[in-house]
Amino acid sequence: MDWIWRNTLLAAAISAVVAILLYLVGLPQYAAFAFMVLGTLLMMHCEATRSEN
């Protein structure tokens, strides 16, 4: 979990790519979940950068 906190933007980018690939493959339910994970990671990034300031 510590890796995710340090690299939230990288994890979000990976999640976005996975979500798009899942959607293109024809699995929209899994793509929706991956987009939800993407949103969670972006919120984590905002919290991490806000606490640093």
N, C-alpha and C positions, 0 to 999 in steps of 0.2 A: 504494500500500500504506500510505502514511503516513496517508491519510484514514481507512482502516479502523481503524488503531490509535487514532486520536483519537476516533472515533465508533463504537465497537464495539457499543454498545447500539442505536443507530439501525440499523446494518447487521444486527444480530440481529433487530430488529423487522421489517425489510423481508424478511429471509429467512423469518421465521415466516409472514408474510402470503403470500408466494409459495408456501411449502410447503402451506399450507391451501388456497389457490386451486388448486394443481396437484392436490391430492387430490380436491377437489370436482369438478374438470373430468374426473377419471377417469384420471389419470396417476400412480398410486401409486409407480411406480419413481422418477420424478423428484421426487415429494414426499419420498420417503425420503432422497434425496440432499440436498434442500434442508434437511431436518431435521438431517442430519449437518453441513451447513454452519452451521446455527444453533448446534449444540453446540460446534463449533469456535470460532465467534465469541464465545460466552459464556465459553469457557475463555480466549480471548485477553483478554477484558475482566477476568477474574479476575487474570491475570498482570500486566496493565497497572496495575491498581489496587494489587496487592500490591507491585509494584516502586516505586510512588510513596510508599509508607509506610515 
